Amino acid sequence: MVTRHVFVAALAGSVASAQRLHPTSQRVQELAAQEDEEPERSLATKTESTKPKQKTPEDLIHNLPGLDPAAKVTQHAGRIALHDSDKNKIFYWHFQAAQDPNKAPLVIWLNGGPGCSSMQGLFLGNSPLRLMDDSTIGKNEHSWHEFANLLFVDQPVGTGMSYTKGNDYRPDEEAVADDFYEFLTKFLQRHTEYLSDRDDGVKVSRAVYMFGESHAGRWIPEFSEHILKQNDDPNNQIKINLDGVGIGNGWVHPRIQYEYSDYAHGLGLLTFGQVRSLKASYAECLAALDAGTFYSRSCLDNMDAITGSVKPGNGGNSLNFYDVRQYLHNVGAYPSGQDNIVKYMNKMEVRKAVHGNEDKNFRFDVCSNGVFRALSKFDGVSTLDKVESLLQGGLRMLFYNGQWDMMCNHYGTEKLLLNLNWNGSDAYQQAEKYTWRVQGRKEPAGFAQQGGNLTYLVVTGAGHMVPMDVPDVAADMLHRFVNRLEFNDKEQTVATTRLNATDLEVSFCYTPSEASDTDTSLSILDQTGGNSSQVHIGIAWLWVALVIAAVSSILAVCITIACIRNRRHGQQDHEMITQVSDDEDVSQVDDNEEEYSDEDKGERVSAKSVSQRATSPRSRVTEV
């Protein structure tokens, strides 16, 4: 599954080490020097080449060496010739679904590279088979064949068990797409159980899905577009019912994905100052892409600088950019099981069992340097426009990223998906994010965002190779996608997703003048209408605060006025009581004036006034 080569500073002297997508085994590097002297993919023996075309019963695998009886499954394998010639043949391995195979969809798996065999995905990931160190084969408890029929394809020609005579590697990805379409239609003719007849005589396939990883971010959009165009051709008598595609840790839009410093900073590998320095080399990379140099040294400097800076030296282990949780003595040895694949697939009894190449001069390798050299010049070309076209046409697309992969990291994938412009852009950009859970796991399986016909997953606990790292999670992912089930197990409530989309432009490292025609990273505000949603929320809360403040002020004023008025009324009552008392005293004095002397009258008036004020409730209040 590891598919992308990287310049590694310590190996800069060799041709193989100058590849961005590492060849994944020491043996491959040794064979690279021999490629100019002898064909990497030899033509089969005369006896083999004159065999009649295999029919469905003939590609059945009867006895696979090392297979545990508990892992037994109906499986087929073989090769299909292209262009009615034995010059180029593509190898496949097919597994029948465990449940209802006559109705289950067909899922095609493609590894990347370019030039890496899909036997990686078969033996280390999602097939029913699990290859052991001793070349025995056990059962994969989380195989995708529980939900679908599976088809693993070694392509382009020259990859894995496929071959091409005289190193006739395909010159561009359009030619690769032509070959793949021809292969797929011939496979369906060989396995007619996947075809049904329409009233007009045209044959239509059962639902087909394409899944792959890494460079499959280029394969799948290219192949999907080609298939749909061929479906529209009235001269083609086979229509492929492409129902959806899944791209894992895909290499799609290099203008964004070549920038690694932000992801590395998030891991604590870099300081802010180092990030600024790396962004300068990233600007040089963008200039190279604008000039049409799609495989540039400047575009690889970011990764090399990061991995080189954290290497301890003195023979210490290097950071594994496919899974940053690991430090490896030889990053080219990732994944650890690939040498077992080479050993197993080069056994003659295995080749015979899978109807492979029986020429003794032929050698299977996990990745082909010849294919890589032929196609890596397109490494910097974006397929973003093809993704947009497929989404606009209604094709269901799933992007998923292992959380710990730096090479094709989730940070870049999220940004490139926010740059997509199709009729579901607003729905996707405004969609809430959900926590995705898988039965039997206490921790989240990942985090999902779905809008329109686009789904994006960040998979926890996984690096570049999601099916290998978390097979149960990968199986759940496929099951949900092909059955149109949601990933919305629990909504996240930290902030709106639209805020993430509209604030994205501040993290981009180039100016509008540097952006290409297909790169709309700086037009996110236009696409989303700005962060109006967030502004509206802020204004609403501001009005709430103002209303609360106004009500509080009014209440305070009312209480104050009431207190003042109450005090004034009290003073008036006191004056009235005092006045009444004085009048009564004067009256009584007048009535009794004749009975007392002048001195007695004064004392009498004073005593009565004090007595009346003391016994009046209102007078007590006003006195206090």
C-alpha positions in Angstrom: 0.0 0.0 0.0 2.9 2.3 0.5 3.0 4.1 -2.8 4.9 7.4 -2.7 8.6 7.8 -3.1 10.6 10.6 -1.2 14.0 12.1 -1.6 15.9 11.0 1.6 18.9 13.2 2.3 21.0 10.3 3.5 20.5 8.4 0.2 20.7 11.4 -2.2 23.5 9.8 -4.1 21.5 6.9 -5.6 18.9 7.0 -8.4 16.4 4.9 -6.3 16.7 7.3 -3.3 15.9 10.2 -5.6 12.3 9.0 -5.9 9.6 10.6 -4.0 7.7 7.4 -3.7 10.1 4.9 -2.2 10.5 1.5 -3.9 9.8 -0.2 -0.5 12.5 -2.9 -0.6 16.2 -3.1 -0.8 15.8 -5.8 -3.5 13.9 -3.3 -5.7 16.8 -0.8 -5.5 19.3 -3.5 -6.5 17.2 -4.5 -9.5 16.9 -0.9 -10.7 20.5 -0.9 -12.0 19.7 -3.9 -14.1 16.6 -2.4 -15.9 18.6 -0.9 -18.7 20.4 -4.2 -19.4 17.5 -6.6 -19.5 13.7 -6.2 -19.5 12.1 -6.0 -16.2 8.9 -7.6 -17.4 9.8 -10.6 -19.6 7.5 -12.0 -22.2 6.1 -15.4 -21.1 7.4 -18.6 -22.6 6.1 -19.7 -26.0 4.1 -22.5 -24.4 2.4 -20.0 -22.1 1.8 -17.3 -24.7 0.0 -19.8 -27.1 -2.5 -20.9 -24.5 -6.1 -20.1 -25.4 -7.9 -17.3 -23.6 -8.9 -18.4 -20.1 -12.6 -18.7 -19.4 -14.3 -18.2 -16.1 -13.7 -21.8 -14.9 -10.1 -21.8 -15.9 -9.2 -18.8 -13.7 -10.5 -20.5 -10.5 -7.8 -21.0 -7.9 -8.1 -24.7 -6.9 -5.2 -25.0 -4.4 -3.4 -22.0 -3.0 0.0 -22.9 -1.4 0.1 -22.4 2.4 -3.6 -21.6 2.7 -5.2 -22.4 6.1 -8.4 -24.4 5.5 -10.2 -22.0 7.8 -9.4 -19.2 5.3 -10.9 -21.0 2.3 -12.8 -18.8 0.0 -13.9 -18.9 -3.7 -11.2 -17.0 -5.6 -10.0 -16.5 -9.1 -6.9 -15.1 -10.6 -5.3 -14.6 -14.0 -4.1 -12.2 -16.6 -5.9 -10.4 -19.4 -4.1 -9.4 -22.6 -4.5 -5.8 -23.9 -4.9 -4.7 -27.5 -5.4 -8.4 -28.6 -1.7 -9.0 -28.1 0.5 -10.9 -25.7 2.8 -7.9 -25.4 1.1 -6.5 -22.4 -1.0 -8.3 -19.8 -2.7 -7.2 -16.6 -2.9 -9.5 -13.6 -5.9 -9.7 -11.3 -7.0 -11.6 -8.2 -10.7 -11.9 -7.5 -12.6 -13.0 -4.3 -16.3 -13.9 -4.2 -18.4 -12.3 -1.5 -19.0 -14.3 1.6 -22.7 -13.4 1.5 -25.0 -13.3 -1.5 -22.2 -13.0 -4.1 -24.7 -12.9 -7.0 -26.1 -9.6 -5.7 -23.2 -8.0 -3.8 -21.3 -5.1 -5.5 -17.9 -5.4 -7.1 -15.2 -3.4 -5.2 -11.9 -2.9 -7.1 -8.8 -2.2 -5.1 -5.8 -0.2 -6.6 -2.5 0.5 -4.9 -0.5 3.5 -6.0 3.1 4.2 -6.6 2.9 4.7 -9.5 4.0 1.2 -10.1 3.2 -0.6 -6.8 1.4 -3.9 -6.7 -2.1 -4.3 -5.3 -0.9 -7.5 -3.7 0.1 -5.1 -0.8 -3.6 -4.3 -0.3 -4.5 -8.0 -0.8 -2.1 -9.6 1.8 -1.7 -6.7 4.3 -5.1 -5.1 4.2 -8.6 -5.9 3.1 -8.8 -9.3 1.4 -9.8 -12.6 3.1 -6.1 -13.6 3.2 -3.4 -12.7 5.7 0.1 -13.6 4.7 2.4 -14.7 7.6 6.2 -14.6 7.9 6.5 -18.3 7.2 4.5 -18.0 3.9 1.4 -19.6 5.3 -1.9 -17.8 4.8 -4.4 -17.2 7.6 -7.8 -15.7 7.7 -8.4 -12.0 7.9 -11.2 -11.5 10.3 -12.1 -8.1 8.9 -12.1 -8.8 5.2 -14.0 -6.6 2.9 -15.4 -9.7 1.1 -17.9 -10.0 3.9 -19.8 -7.1 2.2 -18.6 -7.2 -1.4 -16.9 -9.1 -4.2 -13.3 -8.0 -4.4 -11.0 -7.4 -7.4 -7.3 -6.6 -6.9 -5.5 -5.3 -10.0 -1.8 -4.9 -10.7 -1.6 -1.9 -13.1 -0.2 -0.2 -15.1 1.5 -2.9 -17.2 4.9 -3.6 -15.7 3.5 -3.5 -12.1 3.6 -6.6 -9.8 2.5 -9.8 -11.7 1.5 -7.8 -14.8 4.2 -7.4 -17.4 5.1 -5.5 -20.6 7.5 -6.7 -23.3 10.6 -4.6 -23.8 9.8 -2.2 -21.0 7.0 -0.7 -23.0 5.7 1.4 -20.0 2.8 3.7 -20.5 3.9 7.3 -21.3 1.1 9.1 -19.5 -2.0 8.6 -17.3 -4.4 8.8 -20.2 -2.8 5.7 -21.7 -3.0 4.0 -18.3 -6.8 4.9 -18.1 -7.3 3.4 -21.6 -5.6 0.1 -20.5 -7.6 -0.1 -17.3 -10.9 0.4 -19.1 -10.1 -2.3 -21.6 -9.0 -4.6 -18.8 -12.2 -4.0 -16.8 -14.6 -4.6 -19.8 -12.7 -7.9 -20.6 -12.8 -9.0 -17.0 -16.6 -8.5 -17.0 -16.9 -10.5 -20.2 -14.9 -13.2 -18.5 -17.1 -13.0 -15.4 -20.5 -12.6 -17.0 -22.2 -13.0 -13.6 -21.7 -9.3 -13.1 -23.5 -8.3 -16.3 -27.2 -8.1 -17.2 -28.9 -7.4 -20.5 -30.9 -4.3 -21.2 -33.9 -4.4 -23.6 -31.7 -2.8 -26.3 -29.1 -5.5 -26.0 -26.6 -3.4 -24.1 -25.0 -5.2 -21.2 -24.9 -3.3 -17.8 -22.7 -4.2 -14.9 -23.7 -4.6 -11.3 -22.7 -1.8 -9.0 -19.0 -1.2 -9.2 -16.9 0.7 -6.6 -13.2 1.7 -6.9 -11.1 2.1 -3.8 -7.4 2.8 -3.5 -4.8 4.8 -1.7 -2.0 7.3 -2.2 -1.3 7.6 -5.9 -4.8 6.2 -6.4 -5.8 9.9 -5.7 -4.7 10.2 -9.3 -5.7 6.8 -10.7 -9.3 6.9 -9.4 -10.4 10.3 -10.7 -8.7 9.6 -14.1 -10.2 6.1 -14.4 -13.6 7.2 -13.2 -13.8 10.1 -15.7 -12.7 7.7 -18.5 -15.3 5.1 -17.6 -18.1 7.6 -17.5 -17.1 9.0 -20.9 -17.1 5.5 -22.4 -20.5 4.9 -20.9 -21.8 7.8 -23.0 -20.4 6.3 -26.2 -23.4 4.6 -28.0 -20.9 2.2 -29.7 -19.9 0.6 -26.5 -22.0 -2.4 -25.7 -20.9 -2.7 -22.0 -21.9 0.0 -19.5 -20.1 0.0 -16.2 -22.4 1.0 -13.4 -19.8 3.1 -11.3 -21.7 3.7 -8.1 -19.0 5.3 -5.9 -15.3 5.6 -5.2 -13.1 5.8 -2.1 -9.7 7.5 -2.0 -7.5 6.8 1.0 -4.6 9.2 1.9 -4.8 10.3 -1.7 -2.3 12.4 -3.7 -4.8 14.8 -5.5 -3.7 18.5 -5.4 0.0 19.0 -5.1 -0.2 22.8 -4.8 -1.6 22.2 -1.3 -0.2 18.8 -0.4 3.5 19.6 -1.0 3.3 21.9 2.0 4.2 19.8 5.1 5.3 22.4 7.6 1.9 23.1 9.2 1.3 19.4 9.8 4.8 18.9 11.2 4.4 22.0 13.5 1.2 20.5 14.8 3.1 17.4 15.8 5.7 19.5 17.7 8.5 18.7 15.2 9.0 22.4 14.2 9.0 25.8 15.8 7.2 28.8 14.3 10.5 30.1 13.0 11.3 26.8 11.3 7.8 26.9 9.7 8.5 30.3 8.2 11.8 29.1 6.8 10.1 26.0 5.2 7.4 28.2 3.7 10.1 30.0 1.7 11.1 26.7 0.0 7.4 25.9 -0.5 7.1 29.2 -2.5 9.9 28.0 -4.7 8.0 24.7 -5.2 4.9 26.7 -6.3 7.0 28.6 -8.8 8.3 25.4 -10.3 4.7 24.0 -10.6 3.6 27.3 -12.3 6.5 26.9 -14.7 5.3 23.3 -15.6 8.0 21.4 -13.7 5.9 18.8 -12.0 8.6 16.7 -10.4 10.8 19.3 -8.8 13.6 19.1 -6.2 12.3 22.2 -4.5 8.9 20.5 -4.0 10.6 17.7 -2.0 12.7 19.9 0.2 10.0 20.4 2.8 9.7 16.7 3.6 13.5 16.1 3.5 14.2 19.0 5.8 11.6 17.8 8.3 12.8 14.2 8.4 16.4 15.1 8.3 16.1 17.6 11.2 14.6 15.1 13.6 17.0 12.2 12.8 19.3 11.6 15.7 22.4 10.9 13.6 25.1 8.3 14.1 23.0 5.6 12.5 19.9 6.4 14.4 16.4 5.7 13.2 14.6 8.1 10.8 11.0 9.4 11.2 8.6 7.3 9.2 6.7 9.9 7.2 4.0 7.3 6.4 3.3 6.8 10.1 4.9 9.5 12.3 4.4 7.3 15.4 7.4 5.2 14.2 11.1 5.7 13.7 12.7 3.2 11.4 16.3 2.4 10.5 15.2 2.0 6.9 12.0 3.8 5.9 12.1 2.0 2.6 11.3 -1.2 4.5 7.8 0.1 5.3 5.4 -1.8 5.5 7.1 -4.6 7.3 5.3 -7.4 5.5 6.3 -6.5 1.9 9.3 -8.8 1.8 7.0 -11.7 2.7 4.9 -10.8 -0.4 7.9 -10.8 -2.7 9.0 -14.1 -1.4 5.6 -15.7 -1.7 4.7 -14.4 -5.1 8.0 -15.5 -6.6 7.4 -19.2 -5.7 6.7 -21.1 -8.9 3.9 -23.1 -7.3 2.2 -19.9 -6.3 2.5 -18.5 -9.8 1.0 -21.6 -11.3 -1.9 -21.6 -8.7 -2.8 -18.0 -9.5 -2.3 -18.4 -13.3 0.5 -15.9 -13.2 3.7 -15.6 -15.2 5.5 -18.9 -15.2 8.6 -17.7 -17.1 11.6 -18.5 -14.9 13.2 -15.2 -15.9 10.3 -13.1 -14.6 10.5 -11.7 -11.1 7.7 -10.2 -9.1 8.5 -7.1 -7.1 6.3 -5.0 -4.8 7.0 -1.8 -6.8 8.5 -1.1 -10.2 11.1 1.6 -10.7 10.4 1.4 -14.5 6.8 2.3 -14.1 7.7 5.0 -11.6 10.2 6.6 -13.8 7.8 6.7 -16.7 5.0 8.4 -14.8 6.5 10.3 -11.9 6.9 13.4 -14.1 3.2 14.0 -13.6 3.5 13.9 -9.9 2.8 17.6 -9.5 -0.3 17.7 -11.8 -3.6 18.2 -10.0 -6.6 16.0 -10.4 -8.8 18.5 -8.5 -10.7 19.5 -11.6 -11.6 15.8 -12.3 -12.8 15.4 -8.7 -15.0 18.5 -9.2 -16.4 17.1 -12.5 -17.2 13.7 -10.9 -19.0 15.3 -8.0 -20.9 17.6 -10.2 -22.0 14.6 -12.2 -23.4 13.0 -9.0 -20.8 10.3 -8.3 -20.5 9.5 -4.6 -17.0 10.1 -3.4 -15.4 9.1 -0.1 -12.0 10.6 1.0 -10.4 9.1 4.1 -7.1 9.8 5.8 -5.1 8.0 8.5 -4.4 10.5 11.2 -0.7 9.8 11.5 0.3 9.9 7.8 2.5 12.9 7.0 3.1 12.0 3.3 -0.5 12.5 2.3 -1.8 14.0 5.5 -5.3 14.9 6.6 -4.4 18.6 6.9 -3.8 18.9 3.2 -6.8 16.7 2.3 -9.2 18.9 4.3 -7.9 22.0 2.6 -8.1 20.6 -0.9 -11.7 19.4 -0.3 -12.6 22.9 0.8 -11.3 24.2 -2.5 -13.7 22.1 -4.5 -16.4 24.0 -6.4 -19.5 21.9 -7.4 -23.2 22.1 -6.8 -22.8 20.5 -3.4 -20.0 22.8 -2.1 -22.1 24.8 0.2 -23.8 21.7 1.7 -20.4 20.2 2.4 -18.7 23.3 3.7 -21.6 24.0 6.1 -22.0 20.4 7.2 -21.4 19.6 10.9 -18.6 17.3 11.9 -19.4 14.0 13.6 -17.6 11.5 15.7 -17.7 8.0 14.1 -17.8 5.0 16.3 -17.3 1.3 15.5 -18.8 -1.5 17.6 -16.3 -3.1 20.0 -14.1 0.0 20.2 -14.2 2.4 23.2 -12.3 5.1 21.4 -13.6 6.9 18.3 -13.0 5.3 14.9 -12.6 8.7 13.4 -14.3 11.9 12.5 -16.7 12.5 9.6 -18.0 15.4 7.6 -20.7 14.7 4.9 -22.3 17.1 2.5 -23.9 16.5 -0.8 -22.3 13.4 -2.4 -19.0 13.9 -0.7 -17.8 12.3 2.6 -14.6 12.9 4.4 -13.2 10.8 7.2 -10.2 11.3 9.5 -9.3 7.8 10.8 -7.8 7.6 14.3 -5.0 5.1 15.0 -3.9 4.8 11.4 -1.1 6.0 9.2 -0.8 5.8 5.4 -2.2 2.3 5.3 -5.7 2.4 7.0 -6.8 -1.1 6.2 -3.6 -2.5 7.6 -3.5 -0.4 10.7 -7.2 -0.6 11.7 -8.8 -3.4 9.7 -12.0 -3.4 11.7 -12.5 0.3 11.1 -11.8 0.0 7.4 -14.3 -2.8 7.1 -17.0 -0.7 8.8 -16.1 2.2 6.5 -16.7 0.1 3.4 -19.9 -1.4 4.8 -21.4 2.0 5.5 -20.4 3.5 2.2 -21.7 0.8 -0.1 -24.9 0.5 1.9 -25.4 4.3 2.0 -25.2 4.5 5.7 -24.3 7.7 7.6 -21.2 8.2 9.8 -23.1 10.6 12.1 -22.8 8.7 15.4 -22.3 11.8 17.6 -22.3 15.4 16.6 -19.3 17.6 17.5 -20.3 20.9 19.0 -16.9 22.8 19.3 -17.7 25.2 16.5 -19.4 25.4 13.1 -17.6 23.7 10.2 -18.3 26.8 8.1 -16.0 28.8 10.3 -13.2 26.3 9.5 -13.8 26.8 5.8 -13.9 30.6 5.8 -10.9 31.0 8.1 -8.8 28.7 5.9 -7.2 31.3 3.7 -5.0 32.6 6.6 -3.1 29.3 6.6 -2.2 29.3 2.9 1.3 30.3 2.0 1.0 31.9 -1.4 -0.5 35.1 -2.8 -3.4 35.3 -5.3 -0.9 35.9 -8.1 0.8 32.6 -7.3 -2.4 30.6 -7.5 -3.1 28.6 -10.6 -6.3 28.6 -12.6 -7.5 25.4 -10.9 -6.3 26.5 -7.4 -9.2 28.4 -5.7 -7.7 28.3 -2.3 -7.9 32.0 -1.9 -11.5 32.2 -3.1 -13.0 30.3 -0.2 -14.7 33.5 1.1 -16.4 34.0 -2.2 -17.5 30.3 -2.3 -19.0 30.4 1.1 -20.3 33.9 1.2 -17.8 34.9 3.8 -18.2 33.9 7.4 -21.7 35.4 7.4 -23.0 32.5 9.4 -20.6 33.2 12.2 -21.2 37.0 12.0 -24.9 36.5 12.3 -24.4 34.4 15.4 -22.2 37.1 16.9 -24.7 39.8 16.2 -27.5 37.8 17.7 -25.5 37.3 21.0 -24.7 41.1 21.0 -28.3 41.9 20.8 -29.1 39.5 23.6 -26.4 41.2 25.8 -27.8 44.7 25.0 -31.3 43.7 25.8 -30.3 42.2 29.1 -28.3 45.4 30.0 -31.2 47.6 29.0 -33.7 45.6 31.1 -31.3 45.7 34.1 -30.9 49.4 33.8 -34.7 50.0 33.6 -35.3 47.9 36.7 -32.6 49.7 38.6 -34.1 53.1 37.7 -37.6 52.0 38.7 -36.4 50.7 42.0 -34.5 54.0 42.7 -37.5 56.1 41.8 -39.7 54.0 44.0 -37.4 54.4 47.0 -37.2 58.2 46.4 -41.0 58.6 46.1 -41.5 56.4 49.2 -39.1 58.6 51.2 -40.8 61.8 50.1 -44.3 60.4 51.0 -42.9 59.5 54.5 -41.6 63.0 55.1 -45.0 64.5 54.1 -46.9 62.2 56.4 -44.6 63.2 59.3 -45.2 66.9 58.7 -49.0 66.3 58.6 -48.9 64.4 61.8 -46.9 67.0 63.5 -49.2 69.8 62.2 -52.3 67.9 63.5 -50.8 67.4 66.9 -49.9 71.0 67.2 -53.4 72.1 66.3 -55.0 69.7 68.8 -52.6 71.0 71.5 -53.5 74.6 70.8 -57.2 73.8 70.9 -56.9 72.0 74.2 -54.8 74.8 75.6 -57.4 77.3 74.6 -60.1 75.2 76.3 -58.3 74.9 79.5 -56.5 78.2 79.5 -58.5 79.5 82.3 -57.7 76.5 84.6 -53.9 76.9 84.5 -51.3 79.5 85.0 -49.0 80.6 82.2 -46.2 78.3 83.6 -48.4 75.3 83.8 -49.7 75.8 80.3 -46.2 75.5 78.7 -45.4 72.3 80.5 -48.8 70.8 79.5 -48.4 71.5 75.8 -44.9 70.0 75.6 -45.9 66.8 77.4 -48.9 66.1 75.2 -46.9 66.7 71.9 -44.2 64.1 72.8 -46.8 61.5 73.9 -48.8 61.7 70.7 -45.7 61.3 68.4 -44.5 58.3 70.4 -47.8 56.3 70.0 -48.2 57.0 66.2 -46.9 54.2 63.8 -46.3 56.6 60.9 -44.5 59.0 63.2 -42.1 56.2 64.3 -41.3 55.5 60.7 -40.6 59.1 59.8 -38.5 59.5 62.9 -36.1 56.7 62.2 
